[in-house]
Amino acid sequence: MISIDPKLSKLGAALKKSITLPLKPTDVILYLGASTGTTTAFLSDMVPQGFIFALELSRKMFLKLFELASHRQNIGPILADASFPETYAREISDVGQVDVIYQDVSQRHQVDIFLKNCKRFLKTNGTGILFVKARSIDVRQEPQQVFLEAEQRLAQVMKIVQKTTLEPYQKDHMVFVCCNGP
């Protein structure tokens, strides 16, 4: 398994802050915002009998992700915008729904994107992992207020199991681990 630096990776920071990921070796993950695949590779090691649908919007990043996927059996790269799940639903249709949605995107409406994808693709009692980037949502608002508003939105439809800011490793970021079941 590769190691993951908390100063370079939000997942590494979350793990360093004692967030536990409820992943099973057979889990199917939809990763929104997979970038070049560094975290995707780490997750791939955590779900060796599972599969990761790794979605990335940037063509430049996607090419690196595609290269990584060519060396790993359990990663399927998808070039698409996470804001529009209907455009990549066919890619995921073979499995129907996923066990985990893992999101790390830098878009203003990142909470909406997460909830839309959870509603469409996440199994009942599935796990949603959302990294909130406060400055991407509203650069003028205090990060704590952005986090509070995100938490309130999530709590309306999901059970928040764990949460923490990623300080001192990642500035103005928070992670939420949620369950969409009772």
C-alpha positions in Angstrom: 0.0 0.0 0.0 1.3 3.5 -0.8 1.7 6.1 1.9 -0.2 9.3 1.8 1.2 12.7 3.0 -1.3 14.7 5.0 0.2 18.0 3.7 -0.3 16.9 0.1 -3.5 14.9 0.4 -6.9 15.7 2.0 -7.4 12.0 2.6 -4.0 11.8 4.3 -5.0 14.8 6.5 -8.3 13.2 7.4 -6.6 9.9 8.4 -4.1 11.8 10.4 -7.0 13.6 12.2 -8.4 10.1 13.2 -11.1 9.9 10.6 -11.8 6.2 9.9 -13.0 5.2 6.5 -15.6 2.4 6.7 -14.4 0.7 3.6 -14.6 -3.0 2.9 -12.2 -4.8 0.4 -15.1 -5.4 -2.0 -16.6 -1.9 -2.0 -17.5 -0.2 -5.2 -16.6 3.5 -5.0 -17.7 6.5 -7.1 -14.8 9.0 -6.7 -15.8 12.5 -7.9 -12.8 14.7 -8.5 -10.2 12.0 -8.9 -7.6 14.4 -10.4 -4.3 12.6 -11.4 -5.1 9.5 -9.3 -2.8 9.8 -6.3 -5.7 9.3 -3.8 -7.4 6.9 -6.2 -4.4 4.6 -6.1 -4.5 4.7 -2.3 -8.2 3.8 -2.3 -7.6 1.2 -4.9 -5.3 -0.6 -2.4 -8.0 -0.4 0.2 -10.6 -2.1 -2.0 -8.6 -4.7 -3.8 -11.6 -6.9 -4.7 -13.8 -3.8 -5.2 -13.9 -1.2 -8.0 -13.5 2.6 -8.3 -15.3 4.7 -10.9 -12.8 7.6 -10.9 -14.4 10.7 -12.4 -12.4 13.7 -13.5 -13.4 16.9 -15.4 -10.0 18.2 -16.5 -8.6 16.5 -19.6 -5.0 17.2 -18.5 -5.6 15.4 -15.1 -7.6 12.7 -16.7 -4.7 11.6 -19.0 -2.6 10.9 -15.9 -5.6 9.2 -14.2 -6.1 7.1 -17.4 -2.4 6.0 -17.3 -2.7 5.0 -13.7 -5.9 3.0 -14.5 -4.1 1.1 -17.2 -1.9 -0.5 -14.5 -4.7 -1.3 -12.0 -7.6 -3.7 -12.6 -10.0 -2.0 -10.2 -10.0 1.6 -11.5 -12.3 2.8 -14.3 -11.6 6.4 -15.3 -14.5 8.6 -16.5 -14.0 12.0 -18.1 -17.1 14.0 -17.0 -18.5 16.8 -15.0 -19.7 15.6 -11.5 -22.5 18.3 -11.7 -24.3 16.2 -14.4 -24.6 12.6 -13.2 -27.0 11.8 -16.0 -24.0 12.2 -18.4 -22.1 9.3 -16.8 -24.9 7.2 -15.3 -24.5 4.7 -18.2 -20.9 4.0 -17.1 -22.1 3.0 -13.7 -25.3 1.2 -14.8 -23.7 -2.3 -14.6 -23.4 -2.0 -10.9 -26.6 0.0 -10.4 -25.6 1.7 -7.1 -22.3 2.1 -5.3 -21.2 1.4 -1.7 -19.3 4.7 -1.3 -19.3 8.1 -2.9 -16.0 10.0 -2.3 -16.0 13.6 -3.4 -13.1 16.1 -3.6 -14.1 18.8 -6.1 -13.4 22.6 -6.1 -16.7 23.9 -7.3 -19.0 26.5 -5.7 -21.9 24.1 -5.5 -19.9 21.1 -4.2 -22.5 20.2 -1.6 -25.3 20.1 -4.2 -23.1 18.0 -6.5 -22.5 15.5 -3.6 -26.1 15.3 -2.6 -27.3 14.9 -6.3 -24.8 12.0 -6.8 -25.7 10.4 -3.5 -29.4 10.4 -4.4 -28.8 8.9 -7.8 -26.0 6.4 -7.1 -25.5 5.6 -3.4 -26.9 2.4 -1.9 -29.1 2.5 1.1 -26.8 2.5 4.2 -24.0 3.5 1.9 -21.2 5.9 2.9 -20.7 9.4 1.6 -17.3 11.1 2.1 -17.3 14.8 1.3 -14.3 17.1 1.5 -15.6 20.7 1.7 -13.4 23.4 0.4 -14.7 26.6 2.0 -12.9 29.1 -0.2 -14.3 27.4 -3.3 -17.8 27.8 -2.0 -17.5 31.4 -0.9 -14.2 33.3 -0.6 -15.7 36.1 1.4 -17.4 34.1 4.1 -15.7 32.7 7.1 -14.8 29.0 6.6 -16.6 28.0 9.8 -19.8 29.5 8.5 -19.4 27.6 5.2 -18.8 24.4 7.1 -21.9 25.0 9.3 -24.1 25.6 6.3 -22.7 22.5 4.6 -23.3 20.4 7.7 -26.9 21.7 8.0 -27.6 20.8 4.3 -26.1 17.3 4.7 -28.0 16.6 8.0 -31.3 17.2 6.2 -30.9 14.0 4.2 -28.0 12.0 5.7 -26.6 11.0 9.0 -23.3 12.6 9.7 -21.1 9.9 11.3 -17.8 11.8 11.5 -16.5 15.3 10.7 -13.3 17.3 11.3 -11.5 20.2 9.9 -8.2 19.3 8.2 -6.1 21.9 10.0 -3.1 22.1 10.4 -2.5 20.0 7.2 -5.0 21.6 4.8 -6.3 25.1 5.3 -10.0 25.9 5.1 -11.1 22.3 4.5 -13.4 20.0 6.4 -14.4 16.3 5.8 -17.8 14.8 6.5 -18.3 11.1 6.6 -22.1 10.4 6.2 -24.5 7.5 6.0 -27.6 7.7 3.9 -29.5 5.1 6.0 -31.3 5.2 9.3 
